[in-house]
């Protein structure tokens, strides 16, 4: 995809999945096919236990499977891995490289995402022309971000009322049972982890979430 096509695909995205490498189960490729078949728009491999060589190997797998489903794939935190893998999407946290440094390393091509945990951070992301999307959260405490305080739905409402022109996603502890509250607070895009990674049927779980987000 061209950079413009990636940005257009991201703007249309509603369901963003973060997954570990599932090394203990050895089923990453099968899992990705099922989740993406259910309607996941963007998939990010996020696994701090991987060494760089293994991550690069698995990013090739993620890229191939995502491409077969017409989905986007993202690299988390590591601008060097993103550059080597040719990732179309790169996501950076508040404690990672600053946005100008990432753009200096990667150029204007990749779609750049940013984590935000406050109204001020969300406003800064919205005002930054180099940020293509941002995430707001975590809404609820989650084991994928130990020690990170939950921001709750009030922050989601505060961001939603500003009607950002930059695509933005709610993140943190979201599952099928909490989705109505997230939608009622004003979000139209979500990032999920366990709602799909721990589902007995990842394709069905993805489809149920995606159908409600499209409604």
C-alpha positions as CSV (number, residue, x, y, z in Angstrom):
1,X,0.0,0.0,0.0
2,X,1.1,3.6,-0.6
3,X,1.3,5.9,2.5
4,X,-2.0,7.6,1.5
5,X,-3.7,4.2,1.2
6,X,-2.4,3.1,4.6
7,X,-3.7,6.4,6.1
8,X,-7.1,5.9,4.4
9,X,-7.3,2.3,5.7
10,X,-6.4,3.5,9.2
11,X,-9.1,6.1,9.1
12,X,-11.7,3.4,8.2
13,X,-10.4,1.1,10.9
14,X,-12.6,0.3,13.9
15,X,-11.0,-2.8,15.6
16,X,-7.3,-2.9,16.5
17,X,-5.8,-6.0,18.0
18,X,-2.7,-6.2,20.1
19,X,-1.4,-9.8,20.7
20,X,1.7,-11.4,22.1
21,X,3.6,-14.0,20.1
22,X,1.7,-16.9,21.6
23,X,5.0,-18.8,21.9
24,X,3.5,-21.0,24.6
25,X,0.8,-22.2,22.3
26,X,2.7,-22.1,19.0
27,X,-0.4,-21.0,17.1
28,X,0.3,-17.3,16.2
29,X,-0.3,-17.8,12.5
30,X,-3.6,-19.8,12.9
31,X,-4.8,-17.3,15.5
32,X,-4.0,-14.3,13.3
33,X,-5.9,-15.8,10.4
34,X,-9.0,-16.4,12.6
35,X,-8.9,-13.0,14.2
36,X,-8.4,-11.2,10.9
37,X,-11.1,-13.2,9.2
38,X,-13.5,-11.9,11.9
39,X,-12.9,-8.3,11.0
40,X,-9.8,-7.0,12.8
41,X,-8.5,-4.0,10.9
42,X,-5.1,-3.5,12.5
43,X,-2.9,-6.1,14.3
44,X,0.1,-5.3,16.4
45,X,2.6,-7.8,17.8
46,X,3.5,-6.6,21.2
47,X,5.7,-9.0,23.2
48,X,8.5,-7.7,25.4
49,X,9.9,-11.2,25.9
50,X,11.1,-11.5,22.3
51,X,14.7,-10.8,21.2
52,X,15.1,-8.7,18.2
53,X,15.9,-11.5,15.8
54,X,12.8,-13.4,16.8
55,X,10.6,-10.3,16.6
56,X,11.8,-9.6,13.1
57,X,11.0,-13.2,12.1
58,X,7.5,-12.9,13.5
59,X,6.9,-9.5,12.1
60,X,7.3,-11.1,8.7
61,X,4.7,-13.6,9.5
62,X,2.3,-10.9,10.8
63,X,2.9,-8.8,7.7
64,X,2.1,-11.7,5.4
65,X,-1.1,-12.8,7.2
66,X,-2.3,-9.2,7.5
67,X,-1.7,-8.7,3.8
68,X,-3.7,-11.8,2.9
69,X,-6.7,-10.2,4.8
70,X,-6.3,-6.7,3.6
71,X,-5.5,-5.5,7.1
72,X,-2.8,-3.2,8.5
73,X,0.0,-4.4,10.8
74,X,1.9,-2.3,13.4
75,X,5.2,-2.4,15.2
76,X,5.1,-1.3,18.9
77,X,7.8,0.9,20.5
78,X,10.8,-0.1,18.3
79,X,11.5,2.3,15.5
80,X,14.5,0.2,14.5
81,X,12.4,-2.9,14.1
82,X,9.8,-1.0,12.2
83,X,12.4,0.3,9.8
84,X,13.9,-3.1,9.2
85,X,10.5,-4.8,8.9
86,X,9.1,-2.1,6.6
87,X,6.1,-1.7,8.9
88,X,3.2,0.5,7.6
89,X,2.2,1.5,11.1
90,X,4.4,2.3,14.1
91,X,3.0,2.9,17.6
92,X,4.9,4.8,20.3
93,X,4.1,5.3,24.0
94,X,4.6,8.5,26.0
95,X,7.9,7.1,27.3
96,X,9.3,6.0,23.9
97,X,11.1,8.1,21.3
98,X,9.5,11.5,20.8
99,X,7.6,12.0,17.6
100,X,10.2,14.2,15.8
101,X,12.9,11.5,16.5
102,X,10.7,8.8,15.0
103,X,9.9,10.8,11.9
104,X,13.6,11.6,11.6
105,X,14.5,7.9,11.6
106,X,11.6,6.6,9.5
107,X,10.6,9.5,7.3
108,X,7.1,10.6,6.4
109,X,5.9,7.2,5.1
110,X,4.8,5.1,8.1
111,X,1.5,5.9,9.9
112,X,2.5,7.0,13.4
113,X,0.4,6.3,16.5
114,X,0.7,7.7,20.0
115,X,-0.5,6.6,23.4
116,X,-2.2,9.2,25.5
117,X,-3.3,9.1,29.1
118,X,-4.7,12.6,29.7
119,X,-6.7,15.3,28.0
120,X,-3.6,17.3,27.6
121,X,-1.7,14.4,25.9
122,X,-4.7,13.7,23.6
123,X,-4.9,17.4,22.7
124,X,-1.1,17.4,21.9
125,X,-1.5,14.4,19.7
126,X,-4.4,16.0,17.9
127,X,-2.4,19.1,17.3
128,X,0.7,17.3,16.0
129,X,0.7,16.9,12.2
130,X,3.1,14.0,12.5
131,X,0.7,11.9,14.6
132,X,-1.7,10.0,12.4
133,X,-3.8,8.4,15.2
134,X,-3.8,8.2,19.0
135,X,-5.1,5.9,21.7
136,X,-6.8,7.1,24.9
137,X,-6.6,4.9,28.0
138,X,-6.2,2.6,29.7
139,X,-9.9,2.9,30.5
140,X,-9.7,0.0,33.0
141,X,-6.7,-1.5,34.7
142,X,-5.2,-4.2,32.6
143,X,-2.4,-6.8,33.1
144,X,-0.9,-5.8,29.8
145,X,0.1,-2.5,31.3
146,X,1.0,-3.2,35.0
147,X,1.3,-0.2,37.1
148,X,-0.5,2.1,34.7
149,X,-3.5,3.8,36.4
150,X,-6.8,3.5,34.7
151,X,-8.1,6.8,33.4
152,X,-11.8,5.8,33.2
153,X,-14.6,6.8,30.9
154,X,-14.6,10.4,32.0
155,X,-11.4,11.0,30.0
156,X,-13.0,9.3,27.0
157,X,-16.0,11.6,27.2
158,X,-13.7,14.6,27.5
159,X,-11.8,13.7,24.4
160,X,-14.9,12.8,22.4
161,X,-16.5,16.1,23.0
162,X,-13.6,17.8,21.3
163,X,-14.4,15.9,18.1
164,X,-10.8,15.2,17.1
165,X,-10.1,15.2,13.4
166,X,-7.3,12.7,14.0
167,X,-8.5,9.1,14.2
168,X,-8.4,7.9,17.8
169,X,-9.0,4.6,19.6
170,X,-10.2,3.8,23.1
171,X,-7.9,1.2,24.8
172,X,-7.5,-0.7,28.1
173,X,-9.7,-3.5,29.4
174,X,-12.3,-3.3,26.7
175,X,-14.3,-6.4,26.0
176,X,-17.8,-7.2,24.6
177,X,-19.4,-6.5,28.0
178,X,-17.9,-3.1,28.3
179,X,-18.2,-2.0,24.7
180,X,-21.6,-0.4,25.1
181,X,-20.2,1.9,27.8
182,X,-17.2,2.8,25.6
183,X,-19.5,3.6,22.6
184,X,-21.9,5.6,24.9
185,X,-18.8,7.7,26.0
186,X,-18.2,8.7,22.4
187,X,-15.5,6.3,21.0
188,X,-16.0,4.7,17.6
189,X,-12.7,2.8,17.5
190,X,-11.2,0.4,20.0
191,X,-8.0,-1.5,20.8
192,X,-8.5,-4.9,22.4
193,X,-6.2,-7.6,23.7
194,X,-7.8,-10.3,25.9
195,X,-11.2,-9.9,24.3
196,X,-9.8,-11.8,21.3
197,X,-6.5,-13.4,22.5
198,X,-8.3,-15.3,25.2
199,X,-11.5,-16.0,23.3
200,X,-12.3,-19.7,22.6
201,X,-13.2,-18.6,19.1
202,X,-11.1,-15.6,18.0
203,X,-13.0,-15.2,14.7
204,X,-16.4,-15.1,16.4
205,X,-15.1,-12.7,19.1
206,X,-13.7,-10.4,16.4
207,X,-16.8,-10.5,14.3
208,X,-19.1,-9.7,17.3
209,X,-16.9,-6.7,18.2
210,X,-16.5,-5.5,14.7
211,X,-20.2,-5.7,13.9
212,X,-21.1,-3.6,16.9
213,X,-18.5,-1.0,16.1
214,X,-19.9,-0.8,12.5
215,X,-23.4,-0.2,13.8
